[in-house]
Amino acid sequence: MLDALVGMCIISVVTAIVFFWTENQRTIVKNMYLSDLAARTVVNALVRRLMDCEVFPKLNGFELVDHDGKIVLKIEGRLFGYQFEGEKR
């Protein structure tokens, strides 16, 4: 009887660890995806600026918060800020 109880506790602990680890992996992948998408969106905005095209206030689901020498993107309450220095042509 005691062996069965200990076995059930071990199975419960292992199951909890697996669910916790899976949720952390999802969070990590989501953060990596948002970071990569933000970098691609910044490149999109820079190319639009370089080609003298209209830069929309929303790109790829990101809201452009500030566009004065610095590109700040906002999504789901998170901010991604990028600043570029170099000569303008």
C-alpha positions as CSV (number, residue, x, y, z in Angstrom):
1,M,0.0,0.0,0.0
2,L,2.8,2.4,0.9
3,D,4.6,1.6,-2.4
4,A,1.5,2.5,-4.4
5,L,1.1,5.8,-2.5
6,V,4.8,6.7,-3.1
7,G,4.5,5.6,-6.7
8,M,1.4,7.9,-7.2
9,C,3.3,10.8,-5.6
10,I,6.3,10.3,-7.9
11,I,4.0,10.1,-11.0
12,S,2.2,13.3,-9.9
13,V,5.5,15.1,-9.4
14,V,6.9,14.0,-12.7
15,T,3.6,15.0,-14.5
16,A,3.8,18.5,-12.8
17,I,7.4,18.9,-13.9
18,V,6.6,18.0,-17.5
19,F,3.6,20.4,-17.7
20,F,5.7,23.2,-16.1
21,W,8.6,22.5,-18.5
22,T,6.2,22.5,-21.5
23,E,4.7,25.8,-20.5
24,N,8.1,27.4,-20.1
25,Q,9.1,26.1,-23.6
26,R,6.0,27.7,-25.1
27,T,6.8,31.0,-23.4
28,I,10.4,30.9,-24.6
29,V,9.3,30.1,-28.2
30,K,6.6,32.9,-28.1
31,N,9.2,35.5,-26.9
32,M,11.7,34.4,-29.5
33,Y,9.0,34.7,-32.2
34,L,8.0,38.2,-31.1
35,S,11.6,39.3,-30.9
36,D,12.3,38.0,-34.4
37,L,9.1,39.5,-35.8
38,A,10.0,42.9,-34.2
39,A,13.4,42.9,-35.9
40,R,11.8,42.0,-39.3
41,T,9.2,44.8,-38.8
42,V,11.9,47.3,-38.0
43,V,13.7,46.3,-41.3
44,N,10.3,46.7,-43.1
45,A,9.9,50.2,-41.6
46,L,13.4,51.2,-42.5
47,V,13.0,50.0,-46.1
48,R,9.8,51.9,-46.4
49,R,11.5,55.0,-45.0
50,L,14.4,54.6,-47.4
51,M,12.1,54.1,-50.4
52,D,10.1,57.2,-49.3
53,C,6.9,55.1,-48.9
54,E,4.3,55.6,-46.3
55,V,5.1,54.0,-42.9
56,F,1.8,52.8,-41.4
57,P,1.1,53.2,-37.7
58,K,0.6,49.4,-37.5
59,L,2.9,46.9,-39.1
60,N,2.7,43.1,-38.6
61,G,0.5,43.6,-35.6
62,F,3.0,46.0,-33.9
63,E,2.0,49.6,-33.1
64,L,4.7,52.2,-34.0
65,V,4.9,54.2,-30.8
66,D,7.7,56.6,-31.7
67,H,9.3,57.2,-35.0
68,D,11.7,60.1,-34.4
69,G,15.2,58.7,-35.0
70,K,14.2,55.6,-33.0
71,I,11.7,52.9,-33.8
72,V,9.7,51.7,-30.9
73,L,7.3,48.9,-31.5
74,K,4.5,47.9,-29.1
75,I,2.6,44.7,-28.9
76,E,0.7,43.1,-26.0
77,G,2.1,45.7,-23.6
78,R,5.7,44.9,-24.6
79,L,8.0,47.4,-26.1
80,F,10.8,46.7,-28.6
81,G,13.1,49.7,-29.2
82,Y,15.6,50.1,-32.0
83,Q,17.9,53.0,-32.7
84,F,20.0,53.3,-35.8
85,E,22.9,55.7,-36.4
86,G,24.5,56.3,-39.7
87,E,24.5,58.7,-42.6
88,K,21.3,59.4,-44.4
89,R,21.5,59.4,-48.2
